[in-house]
Amino acid sequence: EVQLVESGGGLVQAGGSLRLSCAASGFTIDDYAIGWFRQAPGKEREWVSCRNDRDGSTIYTHYVKGRFTVSSDNAKNTVYLQMNSLRLEDTAVYHCAAARPPTYYRGTYCPIQLNDYDYWGQGTQVTVSL
């Protein structure tokens, strides 16, 4: 059974840091693109980052580029989202998701659309306060 479990959320002051974890089971993270998304109250879920399925390189939305960093531990089959210099507007429920590359796809696979992702975690709340 494929599962994604996020953890590490919490309450932090603006300017602070948090590290979120996305523990995967039932598949190997290197075989999938792993995305991070977030959903603030009253807003649509938005894409944050994507770690591709080939070499693990990551792309970020410009809202977090330079502040957030994705890393991974293959032995733990876990992807991390290190969030620094947090802002009030980063407050949201953060979800990780996994996208299986289509069989016809060649090259690195790193979708940014929600519908391209096959599996989702339940989310972890991040609240940034003054």
N, C-alpha and C positions, 0 to 999 in steps of 0.2 A: 504494500500500500504506500502510495506517495504521500509524504507529509512534509510540511514546512512549518516550523515553529519559531516565531520571533520572541525575543526577550531583550531586556536591557532598557526599556523605556522608563520614564519617570519625570519628576519635576526638577527643573534646573533653572538657575538664574540666567538672564540674558548675558551673553559672552562666555557662558560655560560650555562644557562638553559632555557628550554621552556617546557610548558605543552600543549599537544595536547588534544583535546576533540573529542569524537565520540558520537554524539547524535543519538540514535536509535528511530525509530518510526515504528509502524505496527507489532511489536513483542516485547517480553520481553527478555532483555539481558541474564537473568539467564537460559533461555531455549536454548540458542545457545552458541557455542564457538565463542569468539570474538578474531580475530587476527589483528595484525598490520603488515603491509608490507611497504617496501619502494623501490623506484626506482630512482636511480641516472641517470644522463644523459648518454646515450649510454650503459646502463647496463640493465640487466634483473631485473624484480621485485623480491625482496628477502624477505623472511620471517623474522620478527623481534621478535614477541612475540605472545603467545596465552593464553587467559584466558579461562579456561574450563567451561563447562556448568553445572557442578555439585556443586562444592564448591568454584568456583571463583579463585582457585589457578592458578598461571601463570608460564609459562616457557618462556625462552628467548634464542635467539641466543647468542653464546659466544661473538660476537662482541659488544654486548651492556650490557651483564650481569654485574650487579654491578653499572651500570650508569643509566639505564632506569628502571622505575617502573610503573607497571600498577595498577590502582585502579578503583573503580567504585562507582557510586551513583545510587542506585536502584530507589530512588524516582524520579530522573531525567532521568532514563533509559539511562545513559551515562557512557561510559568508558573513562578513561583518560590514557595518556602516558606521564609520567613525565620524561623528558630527562635532565640529569645533565652531567657535564664535557663533553660538546659537542666537537666533533672533526671535522676537515675539512671533513673527510670521511663520516660523518653523513649527509652531504648535500644530499637531495633527496626530492622527493614528497612522503609524507607519506599517506598511505591509511589504513582505518580500513575495516574489512570484517566480515561477520557473516556466520557461518557454522551450519546448522541444523543437529543434530546427526541422523544417520540412525536409523530406528525403531528397527532394530535387535541389535543395539549396546548396550553393557552393560559396565558400568564403566564410567570414565571421558573421554570426547571427546575433543581433542585438536589437530587438524590437522596442519601440517606445509606446506602442498602442496597447491599451489594456486587453483588447480582444485577442491579441496574439499570445497571451500567456495562458498556459494550461492549468497550472496549479497555483494556489494562493495560501498564504498563512492567515492566521486569524487577526493579526495585527497587534501592535504594542503602542500604547499612548505615550506621546512626548509632549510635555507641557513646559513652555518657556515663560518665565515670569520676570517682572522688573526687579 
